[in-house]
Amino acid sequence: MRRREFFRDALDESIRAAQKGFISLQETFTEVNDSVQDALDDTPGKGDFFDSYEMSYSLTLAYPREMFEQMARDQDIPYEGVETIDIANELYKRGVI
C-alpha cells in the first residue's frame, strides 16, 4: 500500500510541476509576443518619421522633389506650395511609397 501512495504522490507532484512549467512557458510566450508586437508597431511612418526632415532624411532629402511631385500628380494629390515632407507623408498614407 505504501508503494501505491508513493507513486501516486510522485505522479501528483510531477503533474503539478508540469502545470507550473506550462504556465511559465505561456507567460514567456506572451511577453515575447508583446515585445514583437511593440516592435512592429514602431515602424517608420508611424509617429516620428515624418515629424522632421532630419528624421525622414532617407526619404525626403535623398530624392529630388520632382519625383515626389510626379507621384503626387499620378495620385491627384495637390503639391504646389506643399512641403516635400507633407507630400511624402500623404504618399506613404496612400501606400504609394
C-alpha positions as CSV (number, residue, x, y, z in Angstrom):
1,M,0.0,0.0,0.0
2,R,2.8,2.4,0.7
3,R,4.3,1.9,-2.8
4,R,1.0,3.0,-4.3
5,E,0.9,6.1,-2.2
6,F,4.5,6.9,-3.1
7,F,3.8,6.5,-6.8
8,R,0.5,8.4,-6.6
9,D,2.2,11.3,-4.7
10,A,5.1,11.3,-7.1
11,L,2.7,11.4,-10.1
12,D,0.7,14.2,-8.5
13,E,3.9,16.2,-7.8
14,S,5.1,15.7,-11.4
15,I,1.7,16.9,-12.8
16,R,1.9,20.0,-10.6
17,A,5.4,20.7,-11.7
18,A,4.4,20.3,-15.4
19,Q,1.5,22.6,-14.9
20,K,3.7,25.3,-13.3
21,G,6.2,24.9,-16.2
22,F,3.4,25.2,-18.8
23,I,2.1,28.3,-17.2
24,S,5.6,29.8,-17.0
25,L,6.0,29.0,-20.7
26,Q,2.7,30.6,-21.6
27,E,3.7,33.8,-19.7
28,T,7.1,33.8,-21.5
29,F,5.5,33.4,-24.9
30,T,3.0,36.2,-24.1
31,E,5.9,38.5,-23.2
32,V,7.8,37.7,-26.3
33,N,4.6,38.2,-28.4
34,D,4.0,41.6,-26.8
35,S,7.6,42.6,-27.4
36,V,7.4,41.6,-31.1
37,Q,4.1,43.5,-31.4
38,D,5.6,46.6,-29.8
39,A,8.5,46.4,-32.3
40,L,6.1,46.1,-35.2
41,D,4.0,49.0,-34.0
42,D,7.1,51.2,-34.0
43,T,7.7,51.0,-37.8
44,P,8.7,54.1,-39.9
45,G,5.8,56.3,-41.0
46,K,4.0,56.0,-37.7
47,G,4.7,58.8,-35.3
48,D,8.1,60.5,-35.5
49,F,9.3,59.5,-39.0
50,F,7.6,62.5,-40.8
51,D,7.9,64.9,-37.9
52,S,11.0,66.5,-39.3
53,Y,13.2,66.5,-42.3
54,E,16.1,65.1,-40.2
55,M,14.0,62.1,-39.2
56,S,12.8,61.4,-42.7
57,Y,16.1,62.2,-44.4
58,S,16.3,58.8,-46.1
59,L,13.1,59.6,-47.9
60,T,12.5,63.3,-48.3
61,L,16.0,64.7,-48.7
62,A,17.7,61.8,-50.5
63,Y,15.4,62.0,-53.6
64,P,14.6,65.0,-55.8
65,R,11.4,66.9,-55.2
66,E,10.3,66.3,-58.8
67,M,10.0,62.6,-58.1
68,F,7.5,63.3,-55.3
69,E,5.7,65.8,-57.5
70,Q,5.3,63.2,-60.2
71,M,3.9,60.6,-57.8
72,A,1.6,63.2,-56.3
73,R,0.3,64.2,-59.8
74,D,-0.3,60.5,-60.5
75,Q,-2.3,60.2,-57.3
76,D,-4.2,63.5,-57.7
77,I,-2.6,65.0,-54.6
78,P,-2.0,68.7,-54.6
79,Y,1.7,69.5,-54.4
80,E,2.2,73.1,-55.4
81,G,3.1,75.1,-52.3
82,V,3.2,72.0,-50.2
83,E,6.3,70.9,-48.3
84,T,8.1,67.8,-49.6
85,I,7.8,66.1,-46.3
86,D,4.0,66.6,-46.4
87,I,3.8,65.2,-49.9
88,A,5.9,62.2,-48.9
89,N,3.7,61.6,-45.8
90,E,0.5,61.6,-47.9
91,L,2.0,59.3,-50.5
92,Y,3.0,57.0,-47.6
93,K,-0.5,57.0,-46.1
94,R,-1.9,56.0,-49.5
95,G,0.6,53.2,-49.8
96,V,2.4,54.6,-52.8
97,I,5.8,54.7,-51.1
